[in-house]
Amino acid sequence: MTDTTSTISQKRSYGGMTTGAVAPWIICTVLLVLLPYVFQSSSALTIMNQMAITIVFALAYNMLLGQGGMLSFGHAVYMGMGGFMCMHVMNWVEAESIPLPLPFLPLFGGLFGLGMATIIGAFSTRAAGTVFAMISLGIGELIASCSVIIVAFFGGEEGVSGDRTYGLPVFGYEFLTKIEVYYLTAGWLVLSALLMYLFSRTPVGRMANAVRDNPERAQFLGYSSRWVRFYSFCASGFFCGVAGGLFAINFEILTEENLNLATSGSILLITFLGGVGFFFGPIIGAIVFTLLQSVLSLQTELWQMYVGALFVLTVMYFPGGLAGVIMMHAAPYKLGKLKDLIVPYIKTVLPAAVGILGLACFCEIMFHYKHAAVGEDDMSLFGYVFSTHSVLPWVVVISVTVVSFLIARRNAPELRDTWANSNILTPKKDGGAQ
């Protein structure tokens, strides 16, 4: 009786989520609360706000791509439209002195995104695959072009701006400081992520996976593939609108850039980079991309090339994304063989990382050599100042790069053998299993 009670208590769930599934949400929420006390600078808060918005957008996009298998090339439309509506509501509140608290504005963005997704999804979700992708591309280009024509709603080339401080104070907070806006954004992030996760556990979310993997079989079982895609599309549009509303609150301006093809391409890159096969994949992708965009862009003009190379390498060698790389180590961890990989990783991955860094240094030196002004031969790299017209820096960088890659290539077979052994259940000598 005790064993049965213990088993039941261990499997106790809260709203359909087991205690083991609730723990990560609590940890992440506490982490979001404490982050502003660790990174207190204004720039850090701005980056964290951008991360939170991108995470909501990426998770919403993954509801299509990862869960439903629908590749969209124009999904920034729903984020942008929700953001524009949120900005108009913000200005309406200011002009009419309407007692509407600022934290409710993303809801209007979400509802407008839902409305747009309902209209567009009514005909775009009739087919999947290439047809759906091309329709999404056409719709994205159409609305992006309309954004500079329909000035009344989109504001033309200047966009639409507003002031969040004119809203009704909430518990004495007027959202004048970035930390207040951060906690508002973080609250919506947790709520949106939780709702999207719960949606993935509903019958519609489960059937979206089935339609993605085998639409004919799902149709044979009596489920309409079109309606499953439509419901997922609408839910995704709602949360994209929420992300747009959060963007409007944070930056207080929306332009054509928020719904054009470049933004749609960026969210596709982010989702693939993080890993479309895992719920937390887009979260990792959004964090990594935001850091690269905000931090690396301050250090080099070639940051977009590095991001593009990272994306290509991820798609080619790690289709599961960064989340897939992490989950690859689940089996060695459960088998207790994760420690066996430490030395091979040091002997292989570390030289490879040095080689990649050397290759990046070569690109930086080449870029400076080709584009520096006349007479500006000196450049600074990792604190060292040298002339790009001197032979020594080229020799050092090329030598380090080549030698590092050769060392990594020599040690790669050992890593492959160790990896294979770490994923195999080794039998014990007495006949048991280890």
Rosetta blueprint (number, residue, H / E / L):
1 M L
2 T H
3 D H
4 T H
5 T H
6 S H
7 T H
8 I H
9 S H
10 Q H
11 K L
12 R L
13 S E
14 Y E
15 G L
16 G L
17 M E
18 T E
19 T H
20 G H
21 A H
22 V H
23 A H
24 P H
25 W H
26 I H
27 I H
28 C H
29 T H
30 V H
31 L H
32 L H
33 V H
34 L H
35 L H
36 P H
37 Y H
38 V H
39 F L
40 Q L
41 S L
42 S H
43 S H
44 A H
45 L H
46 T H
47 I H
48 M H
49 N H
50 Q H
51 M H
52 A H
53 I H
54 T H
55 I H
56 V H
57 F H
58 A H
59 L H
60 A H
61 Y H
62 N H
63 M H
64 L H
65 L H
66 G H
67 Q H
68 G H
69 G L
70 M L
71 L L
72 S L
73 F L
74 G L
75 H L
76 A H
77 V H
78 Y H
79 M H
80 G H
81 M H
82 G H
83 G H
84 F H
85 M H
86 C H
87 M H
88 H H
89 V H
90 M H
91 N H
92 W H
93 V H
94 E H
95 A H
96 E H
97 S L
98 I L
99 P L
100 L L
101 P E
102 L H
103 P H
104 F H
105 L H
106 P H
107 L H
108 F H
109 G H
110 G H
111 L H
112 F H
113 G H
114 L H
115 G H
116 M H
117 A H
118 T H
119 I H
120 I H
121 G H
122 A H
123 F H
124 S H
125 T L
126 R L
127 A L
128 A L
129 G L
130 T H
131 V H
132 F H
133 A H
134 M H
135 I H
136 S H
137 L H
138 G H
139 I H
140 G H
141 E H
142 L H
143 I H
144 A H
145 S H
146 C H
147 S L
148 V L
149 I L
150 I L
151 V H
152 A H
153 F H
154 F H
155 G L
156 G H
157 E H
158 E H
159 G L
160 V E
161 S E
162 G L
163 D L
164 R H
165 T H
166 Y H
167 G L
168 L E
169 P L
170 V E
171 F L
172 G L
173 Y E
174 E L
175 F L
176 L L
177 T L
178 K H
179 I H
180 E H
181 V H
182 Y H
183 Y H
184 L H
185 T H
186 A H
187 G H
188 W H
189 L H
190 V H
191 L H
192 S H
193 A H
194 L H
195 L H
196 M H
197 Y H
198 L H
199 F H
200 S H
201 R L
202 T L
203 P H
204 V H
205 G H
206 R H
207 M H
208 A H
209 N H
210 A H
211 V H
212 R H
213 D H
214 N L
215 P H
216 E H
217 R H
218 A H
219 Q H
220 F H
221 L L
222 G L
223 Y L
224 S L
225 S H
226 R H
227 W H
228 V H
229 R H
230 F H
231 Y H
232 S H
233 F H
234 C H
235 A H
236 S H
237 G H
238 F H
239 F H
240 C H
241 G H
242 V H
243 A H
244 G H
245 G H
246 L H
247 F H
248 A H
249 I H
250 N H
251 F H
252 E L
253 I E
254 L E
255 T L
256 E H
257 E H
258 N H
259 L H
260 N L
261 L H
262 A H
263 T H
264 S H
265 G H
266 S H
267 I H
268 L H
269 L H
270 I H
271 T H
272 F H
273 L H
274 G H
275 G L
276 V L
277 G L
278 F L
279 F L
280 F L
281 G H
282 P H
283 I H
284 I H
285 G H
286 A H
287 I H
288 V H
289 F H
290 T H
291 L H
292 L H
293 Q H
294 S H
295 V H
296 L H
297 S H
298 L H
299 Q H
300 T L
301 E L
302 L L
303 W H
304 Q H
305 M H
306 Y H
307 V H
308 G H
309 A H
310 L H
311 F H
312 V H
313 L H
314 T H
315 V H
316 M H
317 Y H
318 F L
319 P L
320 G L
321 G H
322 L H
323 A H
324 G H
325 V H
326 I H
327 M H
328 M L
329 H L
330 A H
331 A H
332 P H
333 Y H
334 K H
335 L L
336 G L
337 K L
338 L H
339 K H
340 D H
341 L H
342 I H
343 V H
344 P H
345 Y H
346 I H
347 K H
348 T H
349 V H
350 L H
351 P H
352 A H
353 A H
354 V H
355 G H
356 I H
357 L H
358 G H
359 L H
360 A H
361 C H
362 F H
363 C H
364 E H
365 I H
366 M H
367 F H
368 H H
369 Y H
370 K H
371 H H
372 A L
373 A L
374 V L
375 G L
376 E L
377 D L
378 D E
379 M E
380 S E
381 L E
382 F L
383 G L
384 Y E
385 V E
386 F E
387 S E
388 T L
389 H L
390 S L
391 V H
392 L H
393 P H
394 W H
395 V H
396 V H
397 V H
398 I H
399 S H
400 V H
401 T H
402 V H
403 V H
404 S H
405 F H
406 L H
407 I H
408 A H
409 R H
410 R H
411 N H
412 A H
413 P H
414 E H
415 L H
416 R H
417 D H
418 T H
419 W H
420 A H
421 N H
422 S H
423 N L
424 I L
425 L L
426 T L
427 P E
428 K L
429 K L
430 D L
431 G L
432 G L
433 A E
434 Q L
